[in-house]
Amino acid sequence: MRNGSLALGDYPGDVVHISCKRCGRSGSYRLDGLIARFGADDALPDVPLELASCERRADFSRPCGARFTDLAR
Protein backbone atom coordinates (compact mmCIF):
# COMPACT_ATOMS: atom_id res chain seq x y z
CA MET A 1 0.00 0.00 0.00
CA ARG A 2 1.41 3.36 -1.04
CA ASN A 3 -0.22 5.63 1.56
CA GLY A 4 0.47 8.76 -0.50
CA SER A 5 4.10 7.86 -1.26
CA LEU A 6 5.61 7.94 -4.70
CA ALA A 7 5.65 4.60 -6.46
CA LEU A 8 8.61 2.69 -7.84
CA GLY A 9 7.33 3.52 -11.34
CA ASP A 10 7.83 7.23 -10.47
CA TYR A 11 11.58 6.82 -9.85
CA PRO A 12 13.49 9.41 -11.91
CA GLY A 13 16.11 7.32 -13.68
CA ASP A 14 16.96 3.97 -15.22
CA VAL A 15 19.36 2.87 -12.47
CA VAL A 16 18.47 2.89 -8.78
CA HIS A 17 21.33 3.39 -6.30
CA ILE A 18 20.81 2.37 -2.68
CA SER A 19 23.26 2.62 0.21
CA CYS A 20 23.30 2.36 3.98
CA LYS A 21 25.44 4.65 6.14
CA ARG A 22 25.02 2.33 9.12
CA CYS A 23 26.53 -0.81 7.63
CA GLY A 24 28.35 0.61 4.58
CA ARG A 25 26.61 -1.64 2.05
CA SER A 26 25.52 -0.26 -1.30
CA GLY A 27 24.15 -1.49 -4.59
CA SER A 28 22.78 -0.49 -7.97
CA TYR A 29 19.71 -1.98 -9.60
CA ARG A 30 18.08 -1.48 -12.98
CA LEU A 31 14.70 0.15 -12.54
CA ASP A 32 13.00 -2.17 -15.03
CA GLY A 33 14.26 -5.18 -13.06
CA LEU A 34 12.92 -3.78 -9.79
CA ILE A 35 9.57 -3.05 -11.41
CA ALA A 36 9.42 -6.62 -12.72
CA ARG A 37 10.24 -7.91 -9.23
CA PHE A 38 8.07 -5.65 -7.05
CA GLY A 39 5.63 -3.94 -9.42
CA ALA A 40 5.44 -0.32 -10.57
CA ASP A 41 2.94 0.52 -7.81
CA ASP A 42 5.18 -0.59 -4.92
CA ALA A 43 5.70 2.31 -2.49
CA LEU A 44 9.11 3.88 -3.06
CA PRO A 45 10.04 4.00 0.67
CA ASP A 46 9.47 0.23 0.95
CA VAL A 47 11.88 -0.79 -1.82
CA PRO A 48 15.22 -0.34 0.04
CA LEU A 49 13.89 -2.29 3.01
CA GLU A 50 12.61 -5.08 0.76
CA LEU A 51 16.03 -5.32 -0.91
CA ALA A 52 18.11 -5.12 2.25
CA SER A 53 19.01 -8.36 3.91
CA CYS A 54 19.66 -6.46 7.10
CA GLU A 55 19.08 -7.77 10.60
CA ARG A 56 17.78 -4.29 11.53
CA ARG A 57 14.96 -4.48 8.99
CA ALA A 58 12.28 -5.05 11.61
CA ASP A 59 14.06 -3.40 14.57
CA PHE A 60 12.33 -0.05 14.97
CA SER A 61 14.67 1.04 17.78
CA ARG A 62 17.70 0.70 15.46
CA PRO A 63 16.18 0.68 11.95
CA CYS A 64 17.92 -0.24 8.74
CA GLY A 65 19.52 2.82 7.14
CA ALA A 66 19.11 1.78 3.49
CA ARG A 67 18.21 4.83 1.39
CA PHE A 68 18.07 5.92 -2.23
CA THR A 69 21.44 7.60 -2.84
CA ASP A 70 20.23 9.58 -5.87
CA LEU A 71 17.19 10.97 -4.06
CA ALA A 72 19.14 12.02 -0.95
CA ARG A 73 21.07 14.75 -2.76
Distance bins in CASP14 RR format, pairs under 12 A and 6 or more apart:
PFRMAT RR
TARGET T0000
AUTHOR 0000-0000-0000
RMODE 2
METHOD distances of the structure
MODEL  1
1 7 0 0 0 0 0 1 0 0 0 0 0
1 41 0 0 0 0 1 0 0 0 0 0 0
1 42 0 0 0 0 1 0 0 0 0 0 0
1 43 1 0 0 1 0 0 0 0 0 0 0
1 45 0 0 0 0 0 1 0 0 0 0 0
1 46 0 0 0 0 1 0 0 0 0 0 0
2 8 0 0 0 0 1 0 0 0 0 0 0
2 9 0 0 0 0 0 1 0 0 0 0 0
2 10 0 0 0 0 1 0 0 0 0 0 0
2 39 0 0 0 0 0 1 0 0 0 0 0
2 40 0 0 0 0 0 1 0 0 0 0 0
2 41 1 0 0 1 0 0 0 0 0 0 0
2 42 0 0 0 0 1 0 0 0 0 0 0
2 43 1 0 1 0 0 0 0 0 0 0 0
2 44 0 0 0 0 1 0 0 0 0 0 0
2 45 0 0 0 0 1 0 0 0 0 0 0
2 46 0 0 0 0 1 0 0 0 0 0 0
2 47 0 0 0 0 0 1 0 0 0 0 0
3 41 0 0 0 0 0 1 0 0 0 0 0
3 42 0 0 0 0 0 1 0 0 0 0 0
3 43 1 0 0 1 0 0 0 0 0 0 0
3 44 0 0 0 0 0 1 0 0 0 0 0
3 45 0 0 0 0 1 0 0 0 0 0 0
3 46 0 0 0 0 1 0 0 0 0 0 0
4 10 0 0 0 0 0 1 0 0 0 0 0
4 41 0 0 0 0 0 1 0 0 0 0 0
4 43 1 0 0 1 0 0 0 0 0 0 0
4 44 0 0 0 0 0 1 0 0 0 0 0
4 45 0 0 0 0 1 0 0 0 0 0 0
5 11 0 0 0 0 0 1 0 0 0 0 0
5 41 0 0 0 0 0 1 0 0 0 0 0
5 42 0 0 0 0 1 0 0 0 0 0 0
5 43 1 0 1 0 0 0 0 0 0 0 0
5 44 1 0 1 0 0 0 0 0 0 0 0
5 45 1 0 1 0 0 0 0 0 0 0 0
5 46 1 0 0 1 0 0 0 0 0 0 0
5 47 0 0 0 0 0 1 0 0 0 0 0
5 71 0 0 0 0 0 1 0 0 0 0 0
6 12 0 0 0 0 1 0 0 0 0 0 0
6 40 0 0 0 0 0 1 0 0 0 0 0
6 41 0 0 0 0 0 1 0 0 0 0 0
6 42 0 0 0 0 0 1 0 0 0 0 0
6 43 1 0 0 1 0 0 0 0 0 0 0
6 44 1 0 1 0 0 0 0 0 0 0 0
6 45 0 0 0 0 1 0 0 0 0 0 0
6 46 0 0 0 0 0 1 0 0 0 0 0
6 47 0 0 0 0 0 1 0 0 0 0 0
6 68 0 0 0 0 0 1 0 0 0 0 0
6 71 0 0 0 0 1 0 0 0 0 0 0
7 31 0 0 0 0 0 1 0 0 0 0 0
7 34 0 0 0 0 0 1 0 0 0 0 0
7 35 0 0 0 0 1 0 0 0 0 0 0
7 38 0 0 0 0 1 0 0 0 0 0 0
7 39 0 0 0 0 1 0 0 0 0 0 0
7 40 1 0 0 1 0 0 0 0 0 0 0
7 41 1 0 1 0 0 0 0 0 0 0 0
7 42 1 0 0 1 0 0 0 0 0 0 0
7 43 1 0 0 1 0 0 0 0 0 0 0
7 44 1 0 0 1 0 0 0 0 0 0 0
7 45 0 0 0 0 0 1 0 0 0 0 0
7 46 0 0 0 0 0 1 0 0 0 0 0
7 47 0 0 0 0 1 0 0 0 0 0 0
8 16 0 0 0 0 1 0 0 0 0 0 0
8 29 0 0 0 0 0 1 0 0 0 0 0
8 30 0 0 0 0 0 1 0 0 0 0 0
8 31 1 0 0 1 0 0 0 0 0 0 0
8 32 0 0 0 0 0 1 0 0 0 0 0
8 33 0 0 0 0 1 0 0 0 0 0 0
8 34 1 0 0 1 0 0 0 0 0 0 0
8 35 1 0 1 0 0 0 0 0 0 0 0
8 36 0 0 0 0 0 1 0 0 0 0 0
8 37 0 0 0 0 1 0 0 0 0 0 0
8 38 1 0 1 0 0 0 0 0 0 0 0
8 39 1 0 0 1 0 0 0 0 0 0 0
8 40 1 0 1 0 0 0 0 0 0 0 0
8 41 1 0 0 1 0 0 0 0 0 0 0
8 42 1 0 1 0 0 0 0 0 0 0 0
8 43 1 0 0 1 0 0 0 0 0 0 0
8 44 1 0 1 0 0 0 0 0 0 0 0
8 45 0 0 0 0 0 1 0 0 0 0 0
8 46 0 0 0 0 1 0 0 0 0 0 0
8 47 1 0 1 0 0 0 0 0 0 0 0
8 48 0 0 0 0 0 1 0 0 0 0 0
8 50 0 0 0 0 0 1 0 0 0 0 0
8 51 0 0 0 0 0 1 0 0 0 0 0
8 68 0 0 0 0 0 1 0 0 0 0 0
9 16 0 0 0 0 0 1 0 0 0 0 0
9 31 1 0 0 1 0 0 0 0 0 0 0
9 32 0 0 0 0 1 0 0 0 0 0 0
9 33 0 0 0 0 0 1 0 0 0 0 0
9 34 0 0 0 0 1 0 0 0 0 0 0
9 35 1 0 0 1 0 0 0 0 0 0 0
9 36 0 0 0 0 0 1 0 0 0 0 0
9 38 0 0 0 0 1 0 0 0 0 0 0
9 39 1 0 0 1 0 0 0 0 0 0 0
9 40 1 0 1 0 0 0 0 0 0 0 0
9 41 1 0 0 1 0 0 0 0 0 0 0
9 42 0 0 0 0 1 0 0 0 0 0 0
9 43 0 0 0 0 0 1 0 0 0 0 0
9 44 0 0 0 0 1 0 0 0 0 0 0
9 47 0 0 0 0 0 1 0 0 0 0 0
10 16 0 0 0 0 0 1 0 0 0 0 0
10 31 0 0 0 0 0 1 0 0 0 0 0
10 35 0 0 0 0 0 1 0 0 0 0 0
10 39 0 0 0 0 0 1 0 0 0 0 0
10 40 0 0 0 0 1 0 0 0 0 0 0
10 41 0 0 0 0 1 0 0 0 0 0 0
10 42 0 0 0 0 0 1 0 0 0 0 0
10 43 0 0 0 0 0 1 0 0 0 0 0
10 44 1 0 0 1 0 0 0 0 0 0 0
10 45 0 0 0 0 0 1 0 0 0 0 0
10 47 0 0 0 0 0 1 0 0 0 0 0
10 68 0 0 0 0 0 1 0 0 0 0 0
10 71 0 0 0 0 0 1 0 0 0 0 0
11 17 0 0 0 0 0 1 0 0 0 0 0
11 18 0 0 0 0 0 1 0 0 0 0 0
11 29 0 0 0 0 0 1 0 0 0 0 0
11 30 0 0 0 0 0 1 0 0 0 0 0
11 31 1 0 1 0 0 0 0 0 0 0 0
11 32 0 0 0 0 0 1 0 0 0 0 0
11 33 0 0 0 0 0 1 0 0 0 0 0
11 34 0 0 0 0 1 0 0 0 0 0 0
11 35 0 0 0 0 1 0 0 0 0 0 0
11 38 0 0 0 0 0 1 0 0 0 0 0
11 39 0 0 0 0 0 1 0 0 0 0 0
11 40 0 0 0 0 1 0 0 0 0 0 0
11 42 0 0 0 0 0 1 0 0 0 0 0
11 43 0 0 0 0 0 1 0 0 0 0 0
11 44 1 0 0 1 0 0 0 0 0 0 0
11 45 0 0 0 0 0 1 0 0 0 0 0
11 47 0 0 0 0 1 0 0 0 0 0 0
11 48 0 0 0 0 0 1 0 0 0 0 0
11 68 1 0 0 1 0 0 0 0 0 0 0
11 70 0 0 0 0 1 0 0 0 0 0 0
11 71 0 0 0 0 1 0 0 0 0 0 0
12 31 0 0 0 0 1 0 0 0 0 0 0
12 44 0 0 0 0 0 1 0 0 0 0 0
12 68 0 0 0 0 0 1 0 0 0 0 0
12 70 1 0 0 1 0 0 0 0 0 0 0
12 71 0 0 0 0 1 0 0 0 0 0 0
12 73 0 0 0 0 0 1 0 0 0 0 0
13 28 0 0 0 0 0 1 0 0 0 0 0
13 29 0 0 0 0 0 1 0 0 0 0 0
13 30 0 0 0 0 1 0 0 0 0 0 0
13 31 1 0 0 1 0 0 0 0 0 0 0
13 32 0 0 0 0 0 1 0 0 0 0 0
13 34 0 0 0 0 0 1 0 0 0 0 0
13 35 0 0 0 0 0 1 0 0 0 0 0
13 68 0 0 0 0 0 1 0 0 0 0 0
13 70 1 0 0 1 0 0 0 0 0 0 0
13 71 0 0 0 0 0 1 0 0 0 0 0
14 28 0 0 0 0 0 1 0 0 0 0 0
14 29 0 0 0 0 0 1 0 0 0 0 0
14 30 1 0 0 1 0 0 0 0 0 0 0
14 31 1 0 1 0 0 0 0 0 0 0 0
14 32 1 0 0 1 0 0 0 0 0 0 0
14 33 0 0 0 0 0 1 0 0 0 0 0
14 34 0 0 0 0 0 1 0 0 0 0 0
14 35 0 0 0 0 0 1 0 0 0 0 0
14 70 0 0 0 0 0 1 0 0 0 0 0
15 27 0 0 0 0 1 0 0 0 0 0 0
15 28 1 0 1 0 0 0 0 0 0 0 0
15 29 1 0 0 1 0 0 0 0 0 0 0
15 30 1 0 0 1 0 0 0 0 0 0 0
15 31 1 0 0 1 0 0 0 0 0 0 0
15 32 0 0 0 0 1 0 0 0 0 0 0
15 33 0 0 0 0 0 1 0 0 0 0 0
15 34 0 0 0 0 1 0 0 0 0 0 0
15 68 0 0 0 0 0 1 0 0 0 0 0
15 69 0 0 0 0 0 1 0 0 0 0 0
15 70 0 0 0 0 1 0 0 0 0 0 0
16 26 0 0 0 0 0 1 0 0 0 0 0
16 27 0 0 0 0 1 0 0 0 0 0 0
16 28 1 0 0 1 0 0 0 0 0 0 0
16 29 1 0 1 0 0 0 0 0 0 0 0
16 30 1 0 0 1 0 0 0 0 0 0 0
16 31 1 0 1 0 0 0 0 0 0 0 0
16 32 0 0 0 0 0 1 0 0 0 0 0
16 33 0 0 0 0 1 0 0 0 0 0 0
16 34 1 0 0 1 0 0 0 0 0 0 0
16 35 0 0 0 0 1 0 0 0 0 0 0
16 37 0 0 0 0 0 1 0 0 0 0 0
16 38 0 0 0 0 0 1 0 0 0 0 0
16 42 0 0 0 0 0 1 0 0 0 0 0
16 44 0 0 0 0 1 0 0 0 0 0 0
16 47 1 0 0 1 0 0 0 0 0 0 0
16 48 0 0 0 0 1 0 0 0 0 0 0
16 51 0 0 0 0 1 0 0 0 0 0 0
16 66 0 0 0 0 0 1 0 0 0 0 0
16 67 0 0 0 0 0 1 0 0 0 0 0
16 68 1 0 0 1 0 0 0 0 0 0 0
16 69 0 0 0 0 1 0 0 0 0 0 0
16 70 1 0 0 1 0 0 0 0 0 0 0
16 71 0 0 0 0 1 0 0 0 0 0 0
17 25 0 0 0 0 0 1 0 0 0 0 0
17 26 1 0 0 1 0 0 0 0 0 0 0
17 27 1 0 0 1 0 0 0 0 0 0 0
17 28 1 0 1 0 0 0 0 0 0 0 0
17 29 0 0 0 0 1 0 0 0 0 0 0
17 30 0 0 0 0 0 1 0 0 0 0 0
17 31 0 0 0 0 0 1 0 0 0 0 0
17 34 0 0 0 0 0 1 0 0 0 0 0
17 47 0 0 0 0 0 1 0 0 0 0 0
17 48 0 0 0 0 0 1 0 0 0 0 0
17 51 0 0 0 0 0 1 0 0 0 0 0
17 66 0 0 0 0 0 1 0 0 0 0 0
17 67 0 0 0 0 1 0 0 0 0 0 0
17 68 1 0 0 1 0 0 0 0 0 0 0
17 69 1 0 1 0 0 0 0 0 0 0 0
17 70 1 0 1 0 0 0 0 0 0 0 0
17 71 0 0 0 0 1 0 0 0 0 0 0
17 72 0 0 0 0 1 0 0 0 0 0 0
17 73 0 0 0 0 0 1 0 0 0 0 0
18 24 0 0 0 0 0 1 0 0 0 0 0
18 25 0 0 0 0 1 0 0 0 0 0 0
18 26 1 0 0 1 0 0 0 0 0 0 0
18 27 1 0 1 0 0 0 0 0 0 0 0
18 28 1 0 0 1 0 0 0 0 0 0 0
18 29 1 0 0 1 0 0 0 0 0 0 0
18 31 0 0 0 0 0 1 0 0 0 0 0
18 34 0 0 0 0 1 0 0 0 0 0 0
18 44 0 0 0 0 0 1 0 0 0 0 0
18 45 0 0 0 0 0 1 0 0 0 0 0
18 47 1 0 0 1 0 0 0 0 0 0 0
18 48 1 0 1 0 0 0 0 0 0 0 0
18 49 0 0 0 0 1 0 0 0 0 0 0
18 50 0 0 0 0 0 1 0 0 0 0 0
18 51 1 0 0 1 0 0 0 0 0 0 0
18 52 1 0 0 1 0 0 0 0 0 0 0
18 54 0 0 0 0 0 1 0 0 0 0 0
18 64 0 0 0 0 0 1 0 0 0 0 0
18 65 0 0 0 0 1 0 0 0 0 0 0
18 66 1 0 1 0 0 0 0 0 0 0 0
18 67 1 0 0 1 0 0 0 0 0 0 0
18 68 1 0 1 0 0 0 0 0 0 0 0
18 69 1 0 0 1 0 0 0 0 0 0 0
18 70 0 0 0 0 1 0 0 0 0 0 0
18 71 0 0 0 0 1 0 0 0 0 0 0
18 72 0 0 0 0 0 1 0 0 0 0 0
19 25 1 0 0 1 0 0 0 0 0 0 0
19 26 1 1 0 0 0 0 0 0 0 0 0
19 27 1 0 0 1 0 0 0 0 0 0 0
19 28 0 0 0 0 1 0 0 0 0 0 0
19 29 0 0 0 0 0 1 0 0 0 0 0
19 48 0 0 0 0 1 0 0 0 0 0 0
19 51 0 0 0 0 0 1 0 0 0 0 0
19 52 0 0 0 0 0 1 0 0 0 0 0
19 64 0 0 0 0 0 1 0 0 0 0 0
19 65 0 0 0 0 1 0 0 0 0 0 0
19 66 1 0 0 1 0 0 0 0 0 0 0
19 67 1 0 0 1 0 0 0 0 0 0 0
19 68 0 0 0 0 1 0 0 0 0 0 0
19 69 1 0 1 0 0 0 0 0 0 0 0
19 70 0 0 0 0 0 1 0 0 0 0 0
19 71 0 0 0 0 0 1 0 0 0 0 0
19 72 0 0 0 0 1 0 0 0 0 0 0
20 26 1 0 0 1 0 0 0 0 0 0 0
20 27 0 0 0 0 1 0 0 0 0 0 0
20 48 0 0 0 0 1 0 0 0 0 0 0
20 49 0 0 0 0 0 1 0 0 0 0 0
20 51 0 0 0 0 0 1 0 0 0 0 0
20 52 1 0 0 1 0 0 0 0 0 0 0
20 53 0 0 0 0 0 1 0 0 0 0 0
20 54 1 0 0 1 0 0 0 0 0 0 0
20 55 0 0 0 0 0 1 0 0 0 0 0
20 56 0 0 0 0 1 0 0 0 0 0 0
20 57 0 0 0 0 0 1 0 0 0 0 0
20 63 0 0 0 0 0 1 0 0 0 0 0
20 64 1 0 0 1 0 0 0 0 0 0 0
20 65 1 0 1 0 0 0 0 0 0 0 0
20 66 1 0 1 0 0 0 0 0 0 0 0
20 67 1 0 0 1 0 0 0 0 0 0 0
20 68 0 0 0 0 0 1 0 0 0 0 0
20 69 0 0 0 0 1 0 0 0 0 0 0
20 72 0 0 0 0 0 1 0 0 0 0 0
21 63 0 0 0 0 0 1 0 0 0 0 0
21 64 0 0 0 0 0 1 0 0 0 0 0
21 65 1 0 0 1 0 0 0 0 0 0 0
21 66 0 0 0 0 1 0 0 0 0 0 0
21 67 1 0 0 1 0 0 0 0 0 0 0
21 69 0 0 0 0 0 1 0 0 0 0 0
21 72 0 0 0 0 1 0 0 0 0 0 0
22 52 0 0 0 0 0 1 0 0 0 0 0
22 54 0 0 0 0 1 0 0 0 0 0 0
22 55 0 0 0 0 0 1 0 0 0 0 0
22 56 1 0 0 1 0 0 0 0 0 0 0
22 57 0 0 0 0 0 1 0 0 0 0 0
22 59 0 0 0 0 0 1 0 0 0 0 0
22 62 0 0 0 0 1 0 0 0 0 0 0
22 63 0 0 0 0 1 0 0 0 0 0 0
22 64 1 0 0 1 0 0 0 0 0 0 0
22 65 1 0 1 0 0 0 0 0 0 0 0
22 66 0 0 0 0 1 0 0 0 0 0 0
22 67 0 0 0 0 0 1 0 0 0 0 0
23 52 0 0 0 0 1 0 0 0 0 0 0
23 53 0 0 0 0 0 1 0 0 0 0 0
23 54 1 0 0 1 0 0 0 0 0 0 0
23 55 0 0 0 0 1 0 0 0 0 0 0
23 56 0 0 0 0 1 0 0 0 0 0 0
23 57 0 0 0 0 0 1 0 0 0 0 0
23 62 0 0 0 0 0 1 0 0 0 0 0
23 63 0 0 0 0 0 1 0 0 0 0 0
23 64 0 0 0 0 1 0 0 0 0 0 0
23 65 1 0 0 1 0 0 0 0 0 0 0
23 66 0 0 0 0 1 0 0 0 0 0 0
23 67 0 0 0 0 0 1 0 0 0 0 0
24 52 0 0 0 0 0 1 0 0 0 0 0
24 54 0 0 0 0 0 1 0 0 0 0 0
24 64 0 0 0 0 0 1 0 0 0 0 0
24 65 0 0 0 0 1 0 0 0 0 0 0
24 66 0 0 0 0 1 0 0 0 0 0 0
24 67 0 0 0 0 0 1 0 0 0 0 0
24 69 0 0 0 0 0 1 0 0 0 0 0
25 48 0 0 0 0 0 1 0 0 0 0 0
25 51 0 0 0 0 0 1 0 0 0 0 0
25 52 1 0 0 1 0 0 0 0 0 0 0
25 53 0 0 0 0 1 0 0 0 0 0 0
25 54 1 0 0 1 0 0 0 0 0 0 0
25 56 0 0 0 0 0 1 0 0 0 0 0
25 64 0 0 0 0 1 0 0 0 0 0 0
25 65 0 0 0 0 1 0 0 0 0 0 0
25 66 1 0 0 1 0 0 0 0 0 0 0
25 67 0 0 0 0 0 1 0 0 0 0 0
25 69 0 0 0 0 0 1 0 0 0 0 0
26 48 0 0 0 0 0 1 0 0 0 0 0
26 51 0 0 0 0 0 1 0 0 0 0 0
26 52 0 0 0 0 0 1 0 0 0 0 0
26 65 0 0 0 0 0 1 0 0 0 0 0
26 66 0 0 0 0 1 0 0 0 0 0 0
26 67 0 0 0 0 0 1 0 0 0 0 0
26 68 0 0 0 0 0 1 0 0 0 0 0
26 69 1 0 0 1 0 0 0 0 0 0 0
26 70 0 0 0 0 0 1 0 0 0 0 0
27 34 0 0 0 0 0 1 0 0 0 0 0
27 48 0 0 0 0 0 1 0 0 0 0 0
27 51 0 0 0 0 1 0 0 0 0 0 0
27 52 0 0 0 0 0 1 0 0 0 0 0
27 66 0 0 0 0 1 0 0 0 0 0 0
27 67 0 0 0 0 0 1 0 0 0 0 0
27 68 0 0 0 0 0 1 0 0 0 0 0
27 69 0 0 0 0 1 0 0 0 0 0 0
27 70 0 0 0 0 0 1 0 0 0 0 0
28 34 0 0 0 0 0 1 0 0 0 0 0
28 51 0 0 0 0 0 1 0 0 0 0 0
28 68 0 0 0 0 0 1 0 0 0 0 0
28 69 0 0 0 0 1 0 0 0 0 0 0
28 70 0 0 0 0 1 0 0 0 0 0 0
29 35 0 0 0 0 0 1 0 0 0 0 0
29 36 0 0 0 0 0 1 0 0 0 0 0
29 37 0 0 0 0 1 0 0 0 0 0 0
29 38 0 0 0 0 0 1 0 0 0 0 0
29 47 0 0 0 0 1 0 0 0 0 0 0
29 48 0 0 0 0 0 1 0 0 0 0 0
29 50 0 0 0 0 0 1 0 0 0 0 0
29 51 1 0 0 1 0 0 0 0 0 0 0
29 52 0 0 0 0 0 1 0 0 0 0 0
29 66 0 0 0 0 0 1 0 0 0 0 0
29 68 0 0 0 0 0 1 0 0 0 0 0
29 69 0 0 0 0 0 1 0 0 0 0 0
29 70 0 0 0 0 0 1 0 0 0 0 0
30 36 0 0 0 0 1 0 0 0 0 0 0
30 37 0 0 0 0 0 1 0 0 0 0 0
31 37 0 0 0 0 0 1 0 0 0 0 0
31 38 0 0 0 0 0 1 0 0 0 0 0
31 39 0 0 0 0 0 1 0 0 0 0 0
31 40 0 0 0 0 1 0 0 0 0 0 0
31 42 0 0 0 0 0 1 0 0 0 0 0
31 44 0 0 0 0 0 1 0 0 0 0 0
31 47 0 0 0 0 0 1 0 0 0 0 0
31 68 0 0 0 0 0 1 0 0 0 0 0
31 70 0 0 0 0 0 1 0 0 0 0 0
32 38 0 0 0 0 0 1 0 0 0 0 0
32 39 0 0 0 0 0 1 0 0 0 0 0
32 40 0 0 0 0 1 0 0 0 0 0 0
33 39 0 0 0 0 1 0 0 0 0 0 0
33 40 0 0 0 0 0 1 0 0 0 0 0
33 42 0 0 0 0 0 1 0 0 0 0 0
33 47 0 0 0 0 0 1 0 0 0 0 0
33 51 0 0 0 0 0 1 0 0 0 0 0
34 40 0 0 0 0 1 0 0 0 0 0 0
34 42 0 0 0 0 1 0 0 0 0 0 0
34 44 0 0 0 0 0 1 0 0 0 0 0
34 46 0 0 0 0 0 1 0 0 0 0 0
34 47 1 0 0 1 0 0 0 0 0 0 0
34 48 0 0 0 0 0 1 0 0 0 0 0
34 50 0 0 0 0 1 0 0 0 0 0 0
34 51 0 0 0 0 1 0 0 0 0 0 0
34 68 0 0 0 0 0 1 0 0 0 0 0
35 41 0 0 0 0 1 0 0 0 0 0 0
35 42 0 0 0 0 1 0 0 0 0 0 0
35 44 0 0 0 0 0 1 0 0 0 0 0
35 47 0 0 0 0 0 1 0 0 0 0 0
36 42 0 0 0 0 0 1 0 0 0 0 0
37 47 0 0 0 0 1 0 0 0 0 0 0
37 50 0 0 0 0 1 0 0 0 0 0 0
37 51 0 0 0 0 1 0 0 0 0 0 0
38 44 0 0 0 0 0 1 0 0 0 0 0
38 46 0 0 0 0 1 0 0 0 0 0 0
38 47 1 0 0 1 0 0 0 0 0 0 0
38 48 0 0 0 0 0 1 0 0 0 0 0
38 49 0 0 0 0 0 1 0 0 0 0 0
38 50 1 0 0 1 0 0 0 0 0 0 0
38 51 0 0 0 0 1 0 0 0 0 0 0
39 46 0 0 0 0 0 1 0 0 0 0 0
39 47 0 0 0 0 1 0 0 0 0 0 0
39 50 0 0 0 0 0 1 0 0 0 0 0
40 47 0 0 0 0 0 1 0 0 0 0 0
41 47 0 0 0 0 0 1 0 0 0 0 0
42 48 0 0 0 0 0 1 0 0 0 0 0
42 49 0 0 0 0 0 1 0 0 0 0 0
42 50 1 0 0 1 0 0 0 0 0 0 0
42 51 0 0 0 0 0 1 0 0 0 0 0
43 49 0 0 0 0 0 1 0 0 0 0 0
43 50 0 0 0 0 1 0 0 0 0 0 0
44 50 0 0 0 0 0 1 0 0 0 0 0
44 67 0 0 0 0 0 1 0 0 0 0 0
44 68 1 0 0 1 0 0 0 0 0 0 0
44 70 0 0 0 0 0 1 0 0 0 0 0
44 71 0 0 0 0 1 0 0 0 0 0 0
45 63 0 0 0 0 0 1 0 0 0 0 0
45 64 0 0 0 0 0 1 0 0 0 0 0
45 65 0 0 0 0 0 1 0 0 0 0 0
45 66 0 0 0 0 0 1 0 0 0 0 0
45 67 0 0 0 0 1 0 0 0 0 0 0
45 68 0 0 0 0 1 0 0 0 0 0 0
45 71 0 0 0 0 0 1 0 0 0 0 0
46 52 0 0 0 0 0 1 0 0 0 0 0
46 57 0 0 0 0 0 1 0 0 0 0 0
46 64 0 0 0 0 0 1 0 0 0 0 0
46 66 0 0 0 0 0 1 0 0 0 0 0
46 68 0 0 0 0 0 1 0 0 0 0 0
47 66 0 0 0 0 1 0 0 0 0 0 0
47 67 0 0 0 0 0 1 0 0 0 0 0
47 68 1 0 0 1 0 0 0 0 0 0 0
47 71 0 0 0 0 0 1 0 0 0 0 0
48 54 0 0 0 0 1 0 0 0 0 0 0
48 56 0 0 0 0 0 1 0 0 0 0 0
48 57 0 0 0 0 1 0 0 0 0 0 0
48 63 0 0 0 0 0 1 0 0 0 0 0
48 64 1 0 0 1 0 0 0 0 0 0 0
48 65 1 0 0 1 0 0 0 0 0 0 0
48 66 1 1 0 0 0 0 0 0 0 0 0
48 67 1 0 0 1 0 0 0 0 0 0 0
48 68 1 0 0 1 0 0 0 0 0 0 0
48 69 0 0 0 0 1 0 0 0 0 0 0
48 70 0 0 0 0 0 1 0 0 0 0 0
48 71 0 0 0 0 0 1 0 0 0 0 0
48 72 0 0 0 0 0 1 0 0 0 0 0
49 56 0 0 0 0 1 0 0 0 0 0 0
49 57 1 0 1 0 0 0 0 0 0 0 0
49 58 0 0 0 0 1 0 0 0 0 0 0
49 59 0 0 0 0 0 1 0 0 0 0 0
49 60 0 0 0 0 0 1 0 0 0 0 0
49 63 0 0 0 0 1 0 0 0 0 0 0
49 64 1 0 1 0 0 0 0 0 0 0 0
49 65 0 0 0 0 1 0 0 0 0 0 0
49 66 1 0 0 1 0 0 0 0 0 0 0
49 67 0 0 0 0 0 1 0 0 0 0 0
49 68 0 0 0 0 0 1 0 0 0 0 0
50 57 0 0 0 0 1 0 0 0 0 0 0
50 64 0 0 0 0 0 1 0 0 0 0 0
50 66 0 0 0 0 1 0 0 0 0 0 0
51 57 0 0 0 0 0 1 0 0 0 0 0
51 64 0 0 0 0 0 1 0 0 0 0 0
51 65 0 0 0 0 0 1 0 0 0 0 0
51 66 1 0 0 1 0 0 0 0 0 0 0
51 67 0 0 0 0 0 1 0 0 0 0 0
51 68 0 0 0 0 0 1 0 0 0 0 0
52 58 0 0 0 0 0 1 0 0 0 0 0
52 59 0 0 0 0 0 1 0 0 0 0 0
52 63 0 0 0 0 0 1 0 0 0 0 0
52 64 1 0 1 0 0 0 0 0 0 0 0
52 65 1 0 0 1 0 0 0 0 0 0 0
52 66 1 0 1 0 0 0 0 0 0 0 0
52 67 0 0 0 0 0 1 0 0 0 0 0
53 64 0 0 0 0 1 0 0 0 0 0 0
53 66 0 0 0 0 0 1 0 0 0 0 0
54 62 0 0 0 0 0 1 0 0 0 0 0
54 63 0 0 0 0 1 0 0 0 0 0 0
54 64 1 0 1 0 0 0 0 0 0 0 0
54 65 1 0 0 1 0 0 0 0 0 0 0
54 66 1 0 0 1 0 0 0 0 0 0 0
55 62 0 0 0 0 1 0 0 0 0 0 0
55 63 0 0 0 0 0 1 0 0 0 0 0
55 64 0 0 0 0 1 0 0 0 0 0 0
55 65 0 0 0 0 0 1 0 0 0 0 0
56 62 1 0 1 0 0 0 0 0 0 0 0
56 63 1 0 1 0 0 0 0 0 0 0 0
56 64 1 0 1 0 0 0 0 0 0 0 0
56 65 1 0 0 1 0 0 0 0 0 0 0
56 66 0 0 0 0 1 0 0 0 0 0 0
57 63 1 0 0 1 0 0 0 0 0 0 0
57 64 1 0 1 0 0 0 0 0 0 0 0
57 65 0 0 0 0 1 0 0 0 0 0 0
57 66 0 0 0 0 1 0 0 0 0 0 0
58 64 0 0 0 0 1 0 0 0 0 0 0
59 65 0 0 0 0 0 1 0 0 0 0 0
65 72 0 0 0 0 0 1 0 0 0 0 0
66 72 0 0 0 0 0 1 0 0 0 0 0
67 73 0 0 0 0 0 1 0 0 0 0 0
END
